[in-house]
Amino acid sequence: MTDKERMLELHRILKEAGRAYYAEDRELMSNLEYDRLYDELAELERKTGIVMAGSPTQTVGYSAVEELPKEAHERPMLSLSKTKEVSQLQSFLVDREGLLSWKLDGLTIVLTYDNGQLLKAVTRGNGEIGEVITDNARTFINLPMRIPYGERLILRGEAVITYSDFQAINDSIAEESLKYKNPRNLCSGAVRQLNSAVTAQRRVRLIAFTLVQCDGRKFATREEQMEFLASQGFETVEYRKVTGETIPETVRYFSQKIEDFDVPSDGLVLCYDDIAYGESLGRTSKFPRDSMAFKWTDEERDTTLLEIEWSASRTGLINPVAVFEPVELEGTTVSRASVHNGSIVRELKLGIGDTVRVYKANMIIPQISENLTCSDTLEIPEKCPVCGGQTKIMSVREGQFLYCTNPECPAKKIKSFTLFVSRDAMNIDGMSEATLEKFIAAGFLHKFRDLYHLDRYRDEIISMEGFGQKSCDNLLQAVENSRRTTLEKLIYALGIAGIGLATAKLICRHFDNDFEALSHGSAEELQLIDGVGEVLAWSFAGYFEDEARLGDVRELLSELSLQEETSAEGDRLKGLTVVITGDLFLYENRGQLKAAIEAAGGKVTGSVSAKTSVLVNNNPASTSNKNKKAGELGIPIMTEEEFVQKYLQ
């Protein structure tokens, strides 16, 4: 392959990866692999002197998606030149002072304030044109809606989701294949949601890193700007003032801290502290000359792949985990790494005994970066490791996942029953996973309904190890107590892929707690529910399309006494359907008002229809589509204050 042919191949690979990363919130390769290919292309361009039109080294980001309004940035947002060498940071700074700060791994946002109010928020987009996400930004948990400074102010910050919040969100998703891959992808999807209520659930925060414009104020240094932003109520990125001599020790400080740093970061940023000097340097077609990025040099080790463990989950998903000879990485011993799915197994061409190169992504998560042997001899198991049943490869979110097809697989049963009896589901106190294993092995439990006939086996249970008459009676009483429940808890207990308790509640309310209507709801109708996306809608609808499964649930329902979900506020707004639009003044955001309405038994939807009871809009004279629709249908339009006085006081 000639240099030019290789360059064209790299163009294609990097553009596909860039499109997936920036516009579709998914990843085709690791950051490490992307950087390697990018550097190879840049070296070939230097070697040949040829830079093709549209080269990834000359373009910035990717085009904004169509669903959100677009807006041109007042000042172009450029990428930063990057290095992995501390010495290059020193050469860049020479004898001047600079600020060294985190390079955060989220989604860059441009925020504009005027008269002390948040005017608009726009994503980075392709650097020239971004997407307007102002309503979503208003749900960020740490972003000030008002600031003391009254003149026009523009800043840039990174929208991020912390690792701890990311873990909590993933823990609430039962289906492994539906879990989010990393905080950056989740944050990007949350920020660019069409429904700001979904954004509000994701606990997005904004960390400011650059002051772009501040009418009426002049600053001599970047540090003064950062202090000013902090004084206005913004959370600012952590930074350290450095000289050429102190850069190495400061880089060591950040590299040690990242091991426990809760905010995703993929490196550092160095900029000149002297603003006038930095601006005097100008820019290239792609990079500003007043700053540069430092990417972590991932510590890598070569080791031998010993085995791939395949573990089954309650949904039948069989997860691959690589086990290799232990190696030291970033100060810890590592011997295992998730391979995520069958697609990656195939891409890496794995085989037992292969020499694999492992690293910690962003110095935290063990991963395999490449396979040096590429024997491609690993067999994808045709039999489930738990039950020996037939396996099947299925496509989910453009990845290949391995599933056990045996409905009687013990792994499925045990974990399905464990979810069913859990506190947030049917809440059968004392029914542990170990107890369930015994009951399933003894043949007491085949379907969920069987739990409510365990009294048939009372004598056998009493004779089991760890049981006696009292403990058996207590357990059977807990089963009886669980018969009184709500439809939303039952739906969650069924273990439908991706359907957590919050989503179950949204769906049940939409169908007025009518199981028959709910079980026959189409995926298209389910997608109209705020907070229920396409993947969850198809998952839910598909569950009840199985007639045998639907029959089992109906049998289960005959054992239960469903109660209406009640709250401290009661049901005084039951039957009231509300649409909220525009800015709010009494409530901090729409999510808070929505929560108050739902707590009182009402329902909040995103669009005006014949079922809408009232439209809340602080600008009743607005000519917006929602106001027009409400007028056509004779639906009252109330200000926030009018609505609160009539319904919530």
Disulfide bonds with the S-S distance in Angstrom:
none
